[in-house]
Amino acid sequence: MKSLLLLLTLSFTLSVSAQNIFSGKIVDSDNQPLGGVNIVIEGTSTGTTSDFDGMFSISSNLEQPILIFSTLGFKTQKLRGAAAMVVVMQEGAEALSEVVLVGSRNPRQTKLSTPAAVDVVDVSKIKLTTAQTTANDLLSTLVPSFNSNRQSSSDGTEHVDPASLRGLGPDQVLVLINGKRRHTTSLLNNQGTVGNGTVGTDLSSIPSSAIDRIEVLRDGAAAQYGSDAIAGVINIILKKNIGMEVGATYGVTSAGDGETYNFNFNYGAEVGENGGFINLTAEYNDRGKTTRTQNHELIIYDQSDLGNYFAYFGNEEARQRDDELIAAAGLTRDDFNFQIGDAAISNAQFFLNFELPTGETGKFYAAGGANFRTGTGFGFRRLPSEGHVLEIFPNGFQPELRTNVTDHSMITGFKTQLGTWNFDVSNTIGINDFNYTVSNTVNDFLGVDSPTSFRAGGHSFLQNTANLDFSKFNETVMSGLGMAFGAEFRYENYQIHVGEEGSYIGDGANSFPGFAPTNEVNEGRTSVGLYADFELNFTDKFLLALAGRFEDYSDFGNTINGKVAARYRLTDNFALRGAYGTGYRAPSLHQQYFNNITVDIVDGNLIHAGTFRNDSSVAQSLGIPALKEETSTSISVGLTARVARNFQVTLDAYRVGIDDRIIYTGDLGNDPFGEPVPALQEIFEPFNVASARFFTNAVNTTTTGVDLVMNYRVPMGVNSLNFSLLYNHNENEVADGIKNLPSTFIGQEEVYFGAKERSLIETNNPKDKGIFTIDFTGDKLGLMLRNTYWGEVTRNEAPFGRAQRHDAKVTTDLSATYNFNGKLSLVAGVNNLLDVYPDEQIMDNSYFGVFKYAPVQMGTNGAFYFARLNYKL
């Protein structure tokens, strides 16, 4: 036995001694360390990547192997291995201006050479220095034309943050994963929030630790990518790296709430030979609720008044009297508090990115994952004076809306070469399922027998997209010709699921009546698309791009759209660019088929309000027209300049016109002051509602603006100092007059599309947003200071409120990073260092003082302190 052990030990020693270690440091021409550089031993699949400090180590049984060094933005190098190497990477044509995949099918385009504006957000690096843990939050702080705000007490919308690009709707921007269309959520925003009446893509369902970078095309691209790309395209590129990374983050607001925990794990390994890989991500994020209500005084004068209040303000004497009455009832002030703020959200996420080479040119690939989310939000408090089954809740109650959201997606495909053409066939499927439970509530119709928790039903959306793509780049035609064409087949299905009977019977569960059998939906459609795309470099200075797309939908017909773009390089460092295109957006299935009944209390009376399908009998009796597609034209002109070797500037102006834009009407049945209209009430009476809302193509809008991006890097030996200034000015305007107005509503224009609906489009996003960042990166220490200017916002809550201007604000973010050994790093800092809030709402807009702040600009949580530990192997 001892002999065997000795033999094994000797064999192991010999095998180890046969391995030669090759190590060193990788830097750029300014002697800045380069992390993430790929190092592969030529002729093998053995490889590694450099760490944050540019250090690497690789072993081989060869004495002097050839090492291949490659990374984005630099020329690939082959060097003979040595014991202590210093590898200086030379900048390629795309240095400091990353190669981009979106907006062009030319594999050599960079963000400075594209004919349209593209932002590149390096998530894998930036995530290590900022507090944000979701793609939504990261883009909000790094792309000024992108806005996303958390909503409060807005049913499902407070569980999926609506986002906009250039002030347009969440459904007017297309999201891609690795260049493939991402499905939207099943949630339709219908609570008068940002993106009212639209359906967006839930970026937070994609774990940020799985993302390498995000490309944001700020230009209309419907002719290239299809419906929804009116405002632009967000392309999320998943990680391909080899190795392991583990991170943990903790954060809390200055008010002591909104505690956030994030744990993430990413692992990548080689698969097969010739660059195959699998990259796996697991991430868990838990965010606690916040409360940002007015500081009420109860003003209770006798025992019977307990809880019969909203927000009356009193003196200290009144407060003491209130406390005595509350104590005498065996209660505390917590029994009367409102919980109004961010919902509590928990996310468990799993993602993969996979490639397996087959043969000399073939490659099988897959990407996707699952997201499991639970959330708890709060409705408005119900008071004892409103008489909601006092035997169960004698002191009133505040309902809770709990959501259970599952999201699954998978991309599978195969790439190869057919002659000189690149061939790509793929299928992408996505399913979003959204279910509601309303608790701490009652159904008045059931009286004392009412449960206090109800399964209220939900909705789901499925999208399956099959693509067939051909592309090639021919260097022999003039200075290069890129060609691409392909086909797409898409199937979509939208469903509304019925809740348990107690949730909808009678007046339904308070705060959120469940979906009834009359609301049930199971509708689908198909679409077929054909496209062609050409980019011709007439010379090395002049580029012309043409794209055309035909799309045919089974439910509303077909459309043809085109785009022309050009770029002219006046000098080696200065170029002009511009684009013109037409676009379209098909009405979502949600907008065509969503319907429900809600119940509210007005002057002590229960009022039923409905959202009805356009093909319903009530819509037809009122003359509501069938939905059709939105159409658009977009034009952009700009310039790109490399003012100095380390100083880049891009400036782009744009104009987007949208015709027949789909809107969600106001509550028809009342006049502009909220008073009932007898003629309409008579029409609605057979449907047991006092008011109704519909989706309709009612307005034309124009969006104009300008984007400025400036980046400057100061080399400082082994350190660097980076400055960036990003700015967006954006204006949305609704044209005068309402289109397709049924004769029934002549004189009701301010209700059909009123001041609130107009302000949600025109003034609910900041017209100006600027981001100035100073980032110091050292051998061990890193510092980041960011100031964000949020322009003024005007909200109009008519007819139950009025217009209020919220002044511009500036928030400051500060963080420090320390790298212990190139593998372990710690970052700590604070977002919104000076605890800045939006202006407090006027009483008319605050729902009797419940909403202290409107969810505009930077949000309503104030300062947020965080610390993050990250380990990379």
N, C-alpha and C positions, 0 to 999 in steps of 0.2 A: 504494500500500500504506500509506504514511504517512497519507494522507488518511482511509483506512478506519479505521486505528487511532485517529486523532484523533476521528472520528465516533463510534466505539464508546465511547471514553473519555468523550466529552461526554454520550452517551446514558446511560451508567452513572452519571455524576455527577448528571445531572438526575433520574434515577430514585431515587438515594439521597437527594437533597435534597428529593424529594417525600415521603419518609417522615418522619413526625413521631414522635419518641420520647417516650413517657409512662412515667414511673418514679416510685418512691416507696417508702414503708415501710408495712407493714400491722401493726397492733397490736390488742390487745384493750382492754377498758375500763380495765385496770390498767396500760396502756402496755407490756405484754409483747409482744415480737415474735411473730408468727404465721407459721410456715412451712407450706408445703403448701397455701396458699389458691389456689383456681383463679381466674384472671382471663381473661375472654373478652370480645372486642369484640362488642358487640351486633349481631346480624344477620349475623355471619360465623362461620367456624370457627377464626379466629385466636385463640390463647390461650397462656397460660404459667402458671407457678405461682411463688409466693413462695419464697425460699430459707430456710435455717435462721434467718437474722436478720430475716426478714419483708420482705426487699428484693425488688423486682420491676422489670422493664423490659419494655415492649412497644411495637412500632412499628405505625404505620398511615398510610395516605395521606390520612386524614381529619384535619381541623384540630382538631376537638373531638369525638371519638367517645364513645359511652357505653360505659363499662367495667362489666362485671358481676363482682362479687366474691362467691364462695361457698365454704364449707367446712363440714365436719361440726361441729355444735354451735353454729353462729352463723347469724344471719339473713342472707339474701342481700341484697346492696346493689347499686344501680346509681348510678354517679357519672360525671360528665363528666370526661374525661381532661385532665390538666394536666402541667406539666413536673416538679414536685416535690410529689408528693401524700403526705399522711399519712392513711391510711385506718384508722378506728377501727371494728372489727367489734363489733356488739352481740350479746350472748349470746342464743341462742334458748332455748326451753323445755328443750331437751336439753343445754344447756351443762354442761360438767364431768361429764356422764353420758351417754355416747355413745349414739346410736341403735343398736339391735341388731337383727339379722336372725333370730337363733335364739330359739326358745322362744315366739315370737309371730308371727303373720302380719299384724299391724297395723303398717303402715309408719311409725308415729309413736312406737313404744315405745322407751324408753331403758332403760339398765340400772338406773335408779332407779324406773322406772314399771312394770316387768314384774312379774307376780305370782309369779315364781320367780327364784331367784338366778342372775345372769349376771356373769361376769368378762370384761373386755375388755382384751386385751394388745396394745398398740400396737407390733407387731414392727418396723415400719419405722423407728421412732424408738429404741426400746430397744436394738435390735441394734447401734446406733452407740456404745453406752456399756458393753457387757458383753462378756465373753470367749466366751459361748456362741454357737455357729454353727449349731445345729440346733433345730428346733421342740421336740423332746423336752427338750433341756437348758434352753431358755428357759422353758418351762412349769414345769419342776421348780423354778426359782428365783423364779418370779413368781406361781404359783398353789399355795397351801399344801395343797390337797386333792389335788393331782396329784403322783404319785411315779414316777420312772423310774430304774432302776439298771442299769449295765452288768454283765454276768455273765461269768465266766471258766470256761474248760474245760467248756463246756456245749453243744458241737456248734453247731448253727445259731443257738441263742439268743444266743450272744455276738456275733452279727453283726446282730441286730435287737433293739434294747432293748425288753423288755416294759414297759408303762406301765399305771398304774392311776389311777382317779379315785375318791376317797372309800374307798380300800382295797379296792374290788371288782376283779373280774378284767379283764384287757385286752379280753376279748370282751364285756364288759358296758357298754362306752361306745361310742357311735356317732360316727364322724368324717364330717364333710361338707366339701366344697370348694365355695365359693360357694353353699352351701345344698343341694348334691347329694351323695348317698351315695357315700362313698369305699370302695373295695374293701379287704379285709384282705390280709395276706400269705398265702403258701402254707405258711408255717412253723407247725408245732404245737410249742409249748414242752413238752418231755417229759423234761427233765433235772433235775427237782427244784428249779427256780428260782422266782422270783416269777412268778405267772401259770401255775403248773404245770398242764399239760393244757388250755391255752387257746390261742386264736388271736387276735392283735391286729392293729391297723393300724400300718404302719410310717410314723410321722410324719417320720422322717428322710429319707424318699424324696422329700419336697417341699422344694425349696430355700428356705431362710428369706429369701433376698433377693428372692423372688417374692411374699412375704407382706406384705400391708398390716397386717392385724390378725387376732387369733384371739379368737373368742368362746367361752367355756366356760359352758354351761348346766349348773348343778349341781342337777339335778332329774330325776327319772324322766320320760321323754318318749316311751315306746313308743307311746302312743296318738296322738301327733303325727307321729312319724317312723318307727315300725316297730321290728322286732326289733333288739336290741343296745343300745337306749337306756335300760337299766335304771338305770345310775349317772348318766347324763347325756349331753350332746352337746358335741362340740368342732367348731366351725364355723370353717374357715380361709378368710379373705377375701383374694383375690389383689389385687395392685396394679393400679390403673388410671391411674397418674400418667403425665404427659407429660414427657419429658426423659431424661437419661442419668445413671446412677450406677455407679461402679466402686469396688470395695473389695478390700483385701488384708489378711489377718490371719496372724500367726505366734504360736505359743505353745509352751511346753515346761514340763514338771513340774519341781518342785524336785529330783527325783532325776535329771534330765537325760534322761528318756525321754518317750514319748508326744508327740513333736514333732507339731505340727498346723500345716498350711498350708491357708488358705482363700482362694480367688480368686473374686470374683463380679462379674457384669456384668448390669445391668438397663437396658433401653431402652424408652421408650414414645413413640408417635407418634400423631397424629390420623389417623383413617381416615374419609373421606367428610365429611359435615356432620352437624350436630346432635348432637355429642358422641361420635361413633364413635372408637374407639381400638384400638391393638394394643400390648400390653406383653410384652416378651420377656425371658427370664432365662436366663443360663448361669452355672453355679456348679461349682467343683471343690473338693473337700475331701479332704485326705490326713491321716490320723491314725496315728501310729506306735504300735507295741505298747508295753506297760508290763510290768514284772516286779515282783511284790510277794510273794516267797516268804520262808519262814523262812531265817535265816542258818545253813545246815547245817554240821556238822562230820562228816567222812566216817567217821572211825574205821575205817581200813583196816589190817588186821593182816598181810596177806600179799598177794602179787601176785594170787592167785585171787579176792580179795575186791573187786577194782576195780569200782566201780559198784554193788555189792550193798548198797545202803543206802536209807533214806528220810530220816530226820531225827534222827539221834542227835547228842547234844551232848557235846563233849569238851573237854579242856584244851589249852593251847598245845603241850605236848609231843606230844600225839596229832596235832595239826594238822601239826607239822613232820614227823612220821613219814609222814603221809598225803601231804604234798607231795613227799617224797623218792620214794615209791612211784609217784606219778602221773608225776613227771619221768622215772623209770626206764622207764616204759612209753611214753614219748614223747607224753604227753598233758598237758592243762592242766585246771584246775578247771572251765573252761567246758564241758569234755566231760561234766561231771556235773551241770551246773546245770539246774534246772527253769525253763521259761518259763511262768509262771502270772501272768496279769494281763489287761489289756484286749487284745483282738485288734487287729491292724493292719487298718485299713479305708480304702479309697479310694472316693470317690463322684464321678461326673461326672453333672451334672443339667442338664436343659433344660426350660423351662416357658413357656407362653404364656397370656395372657388377652386376649380379643378380643371386641369388640362392633361391629356394623355396623348403623346405623339403616336401615330400609327403609320408605319412606312416612312418614306423619305420626306413627304410633304403633308401628310394627313395629320389631323389633330382633332380628337374628340374633346369636348369641353362641357362643363356643367357649372352652374352657379345658382345660389338661392338659399332659402332657409325658412325659418319659422319665428314668429313673434307671438308671445302670449302676454296679454296686458289686462290688468284689472285696475279699475279706477273708482273713486268715490267723490262725487260732487254734491253740492247742496242746493236745494230750491229755496224759495222764499218762505219765511216763517209764517205759519198759519196761527192766527190769534184766537183766543177764546171767544171774543165777540163775534167771530165769523161762524161759530156754532158747529164746528166739525167734530161730531161724536165726542162730546165733553166727558162722557163716562170713561173713555179710553185715554184721552189727553185733556184733562181739565185745565191745564195751563198752556194749551197750545202746543205746537210742535213745528220742527223744521225738517221737511222730507229730505231723504238722501237718495241720490240716484247712483246706483252702482252699475258699472259696465264690465263686461267680459268680452274682450276683443281678441280674436285669433287671426293671424295673417300668415298665409303660406305662399311660397313662390318657388319656381324652379325653371331655370333656363337649361336646355340641353341642345347640343348642336354638333356639327362636324364641319371642319374646314379642310380644304385641300387645294391643289392646283390642277386645273384642267387646261393643259397646254400652257399658254401664257396668262390665263385668267385665274384669279383667286375665286374660289367657289365656297359659299357658306350657306348651309341649310340649318335651320334652327326652329325650335318650338319653345314658347315661353307661356307659362300658365301662372296665374295668380288668383288667390281666393281670399277675400276679406269678410269675416263674419262678426257681427256686432250684436250683442244681446244685453238687455236691460233688466235690472231688478230695482224697483222703487221700494224703499223701506222707511221705517219711522213715519208712517203715513196711514191714512184710512180711506176707505171708500164710503162716503156719506150714505149712499144708497143702501149699503148693507147694515148700517147702524151699529149697534153694540156687538153684532156678530162679525164685524169686519176684521179680517186679518190686518196686521200692521206691516206686512211685507208681501210684495206681489212680483211674480215673474211677468214682465210686461211685453215680452216678445222681442223682436229685433229685425235686422235686415242683413242681407249678404250680397256680395257682388263677385262674379267670376269673370275672368278675362283670359282667353287663350289666343295667342298670336303665333302663326306660322310664317316664317320668312324664308325666301330664296333669294340670295344676293350674288351678283357677279361683279368683280371689279378688277382693274388693272391700271398700271402706270407705265406709259410708254415714253422712255427718255429720248427716243429718236425722232419724235414728231415735234418740230420746232424746239422749244426749250423744255418740253415735257407735257404730256397729255394724260390726264386722269379720267377714267371712264368708269361708270357704275350704272347698273340697272338691276331691277329685281321686282319681286312680287310679294304681296302680303295678304294673308287671309286671317280675319279676326272674328272670333265669336265672343259675345258678351251675354251675361245673364244676371238679372237683378231680381231679388226676392224680398218680400216683407213677410215675416213670420208672426203668427198670432200669439198673443200672450194668454195667460190663464184667464178664465172667465171673470174672476173677481177684479182683475186689473182694468177691464173695460166696461163691464156691465153698469147700467145707470149712468152716473156722471164720471165713472172711472176713478182710479186711484188719484188722490190729490197730488198735484205737481206734475205727474207724468202718467196720464191715462194710457193703458196698454193698447197695442194694436188689436183691433177687433177683426172678426172674419170678413167684414165688409172692406177692410183695408188690405187684405191679403193680395200679394202680387207674386207672379212667377212669369217674367217676360224676358225674351231674348231677341238678339238680332245678329246679323252677320255683315261683314264688310269685306270688300276686295279692293286692293290697291295695286297700282302699277306705277313705277317711277323710273326716271332716267336722270343721270347726273353727270356733267362734264366740266372739267377744269383744264383750260388750255393756257399754258405759258407761252405767249407769242414770242417773248424774249425773256431773259432772266430778270427783266424789270416789270413786265406787264402781264398780269394774270386776269383772265376772264372766266367766270363760272356761270353755268346755266343748269337749271334743274326744272323738271316738270313732273307732276303727279296726277294721276287719275284715281278717284276713289268712288266706289259705289256702295251705298248702304241699303240694306234690305227694307228699312223703315222710312227713309225720307228721300232717297234718290242719289244722284251722282254729282260730282263736281270735278273740275279741272283747275289746277293751280300751278303757278310758275314762279321762278325766282331768277334774277340776274344779279351778279355781284362782280366787282372788279377791284383790283389793287394795282397801283402804279408806284414803283420805287423810284423816287426822284434822285436819291443818292443812296449810298450803301447804308446809311443810317436813318433815312427819312422816307416815308411812303404815305400815299393817300389811298383811302379805300371807301367803298360805298356799296350799297345793295338796295334793290327794290324787289318786292315780292307780294304775291297775293296769298291769302290764307283762308282758312275756314275752321269752324268747330261744330261738329255734329252735336245736337242736343243729347245730353247724357240720358241713359235709361232712367236714372233717378229723377231727372227733371220731367220726364214724360209720365212716370208712373207713381211717384211718391204721393201718398195721401194719408191724412190722419185727422183726428178730431181732438182739440184741446179744450180745456175748461178753465176759465178765469173768473175772478170775483170783481165785479164793478158795482160800486155803491151798494154792497151787501147782496147782490144778485149773482147767481151762477150764470155765466155767459158761455155758450158753446161757439167755438170758431173752427172752421175747417179749411184744410188744404185739399183741393180737388184736382183730379186728373183732367187733362184737356179733352179727353174723350168721354168724360162723364156726362150724365144727363144735365146736371146743373151748369156745367161749362157750356154745353150746347144751347141750353135755354137762354143763356146770357150773351151768346155770340162770341165766346172766347175762341180765337183762331187756333188752328193746329200749329204746333211748334215746327220751325224749320231751322236750318243751319245758320250760324253767324258767319259773316264773311268779313275779310279784312284786307287792307293794303298797308304795307309797311315800307318805309324808306329810311335809310341811315347813311350818313357821311361821316368820315373821320380821318384821323391821321395817327401814325405810329412813328415814334422817334427814339433812337438811341442817342441821347444828347451827349453822353460820354460812355466810356466802356462799361461803367457800373450804374448808369443812370438811364432809365427808360420812362417814356411818357406815351400814353394813348389818350386820345380825346375823340369822343363819338357823340354826334347828335342824332336824334331819331324822332320819327313821327309814326304813330300807329292809328289808323282809322278803322273802327269796327262798326259795321252796319247790322241792323236787326239783332242787337245784343239782347240776350235773354235776361229778363229780370223777374224777380219774385215780387208780386204786387203787394200793396198794403192791404189792410183788413177792409175789404169792400163790404159795404152795408152800413157804414158810418160816414158822416160828412167830415171835412178837414178838421173839425174841432172835436171829433169823437162822438158826436151825437148821432143816434140812429136815423137812417133814411127810410121812411115807411114803405116807399115803393120797392126798395131792395129787400127790406125785411120780409115783405109779403112773398117775394120770389124765393127767399131762403127758408121760409117757414116749413115747407114740406120736407126739407132735408134736416130739420131739427138743429139748425145753426142760426146764429145772429149775424155772422159775417163769414166771408170766404176769401181765400187767396188762390192765385193761379200762377203758373209760369207762362210767360209770353214774350215774343220778340217785340219789344216796345220802344227801344231807343237806339240812337246812333251815338257813338262816343269817339273822342279824339284824345290821344295820349301823345304828349310831346315832352322831350327832355334831353339831357346831356349827361354823359358819363366821363369822368376824368380819373385816370389811374396813373400815379407817379411812384416809382420805386428807385431808391438810391442806396447803394451799398458802399461802405467805407472800409476797405481792408485795413487791418491793424495787426500785422504779424500773424500770430496764431489765432487772433480774435477777429471779430467783424462787428460793425455797427450798421444796422439797416434802418432806413427811414422809408415810410410809405404814406402817401396821401391819396385817399379814395373819396370821390365825391359824386353824388347823383342829385340832379334837379329834375323833378318829374311833375307834370301837371296833367290831370284828367278832366275832361270837360264833356258834359252831356249836352247834345244839341237840343235846341228848343223844339217843343212839340212832341207828342206821343204818337208812335206809329201803331197802326192796326188797332186803334181804340174802338171797341164795340160801342154802338150808338146808345146802349143801355147806360154807359158810364160817362156820357157827355155831361160836363159840369162837375164830374167827380175826379178830374185829372189829378188833383192834389192828394187823392187817396190812392188812385190806381198806381201812380208813381210819384210819391210825395217827397217832402223835404228830407225825411230820414233816409229813404231809399236813395235819393240823389246824393246825400252827403257820404253815404257808404261807398259810393263810387268816386266822387270828386275830391273829398277832403279828409277821408278817414286815415289815409297814410300820410306821413310827413312829405311835404313837397321837396324838402331838402334834407339830405343826410350826408354827413362827412365823417370819415374815419382817419385819424392821424395816429400812426404807430411808430414808436422807437423801440428797436429790438437789439439788444447787445448779446452776442454769443461769444463766450469765452471757453477756454480749455476746461474749466471746472464750473464757472458761474455764468448764468444767463439772467438777463433782466428784460422785462417787457413793460412798456408804458403805452396805454392806448386811450385816446380821448375820442369820444363819439359825439357828434353834433346831431341832435334830433330836431328837425324843423317843426314849426308850429302845425297843429292839427285842429280842424274845426269839426265838431260833432253836433248834429242836429237831431234831437229826440222828439220832434213834433209828431203827432199832435199832443202827446202827453208831457212834452218837455219843450225846450227851445234850443236855439243855436248857442254854442259856447266855444270860444277860441282857447285852445291850450297852448301856452307860450312855448317857444323853443327851449330845449334843455341840453346840457352837456353832461355826460357821464364819463368817469375816469376808471379805467381798469389797470391794476398793477400786479405783477407777479414776479417771483424770483425762482430760478431753477438751479439746483446744485447737482452736478454729476460726480458721484463718488468714485467710480472706477471704470467708466465707459459702459457699464451694464446697468447699474443701479442709479436712478435719479429721483430727486425729490423736488416738487414744485409746490409753492404756497403763494397765496395771493388773495386779492379781493376784487370782485366786480362791483362797479358803481361805488367806488371808494368813499365818495362824499355823501352817500345815502340820498341821492336825488330821486324825487317822485314827480309824476305829472302834476299839473295843477289840480287841486281838489275840485270835484264837480259842484256846480251850482245845485241848489236844493231841487229845482224843477227837473233836473236830469238824473238825480241820484236815487230815485224810487224811495222818496220820503227819507232820504239820508242813509239808506242801506249801502249804496255803492259810494265809497269815499273817493275812489279814483276810477277813471275810465281806463280800459286796457289799451292805451295808445302809447306810441313812442317806445320807451325802454321797458315798459311793463310796470307793475305795481308793487314790487317786492322790496325795493330799496337795495341796500348793500348786501352782498353775498360773499361770505368768507369760505375759502376752500383750501384743501391740501391734497396732493396726489403723489403716490409712490408708484414708480414704474421700474420693472426689471425686464431687461432684454438680453436674450442669450443667442 
